[in-house]
Amino acid sequence: MNNKTTSSEASLTKREAEILEYIAAGKSSRLISSVLSISKQTVDKHRKNMLKKMGAKNSMQLVQAYFNQFL
């Protein structure tokens, strides 16, 4: 989606940041996997890693953390 990286995204890999943008846009793991030509399990693993890195308990908190970086 977009290639800029902010300081709060610094701990995320480039792929994780890319997937996070799709999650924030409301895209499903299945759709993300199709668009990025990776398996759904890979998307889910990246999501799990991002939840841990950002201290979120679910995807909603992950997206909130994503949007908070722009406030």
C-alpha positions in Angstrom: 0.0 0.0 0.0 2.4 2.8 1.1 6.1 2.5 1.7 6.6 5.1 4.5 7.7 3.9 7.9 7.1 5.8 11.1 9.0 5.6 14.3 6.2 3.5 16.0 6.4 1.1 13.1 10.1 0.8 13.3 9.9 -2.5 15.2 7.7 -4.0 12.5 9.2 -5.6 9.4 8.4 -4.2 6.0 6.0 -7.1 5.4 4.3 -6.7 8.8 3.7 -3.0 8.1 2.3 -3.8 4.7 -0.1 -6.4 6.2 -1.0 -4.0 9.0 -2.2 -1.5 6.5 -4.5 -4.1 4.9 -5.8 -5.1 8.4 -6.5 -1.4 9.2 -8.4 -1.2 5.9 -10.6 -4.1 7.1 -9.2 -6.7 4.7 -9.4 -10.4 5.8 -6.4 -12.7 6.1 -7.7 -14.7 3.1 -7.9 -11.5 0.9 -4.5 -10.2 2.2 -2.9 -13.6 1.4 -4.4 -13.6 -2.1 -3.2 -10.0 -2.8 0.3 -10.6 -1.5 0.6 -14.1 -2.9 1.4 -15.7 0.4 -0.5 -18.3 2.5 -3.3 -17.4 4.9 -1.2 -19.0 7.6 1.7 -16.7 6.9 -0.6 -13.7 7.2 -1.9 -15.0 10.5 1.6 -15.6 11.7 2.6 -12.0 10.9 -0.6 -10.8 12.6 0.3 -12.8 15.7 3.8 -11.3 15.7 2.5 -7.8 15.3 0.0 -8.3 18.2 2.9 -9.3 20.4 5.2 -6.5 19.3 2.6 -3.8 19.7 1.2 -5.2 23.0 -2.3 -5.6 21.5 -4.7 -8.4 22.5 -6.7 -8.5 19.3 -6.9 -7.0 15.8 -9.0 -4.1 17.0 -6.3 -3.0 19.5 -3.7 -3.5 16.7 -5.6 -1.2 14.4 -6.1 1.3 17.2 -2.3 1.3 17.9 -1.8 1.8 14.1 -4.1 4.9 14.0 -2.7 6.3 17.3 0.7 6.9 15.6 -0.9 9.5 13.4 -2.6 11.5 16.2 
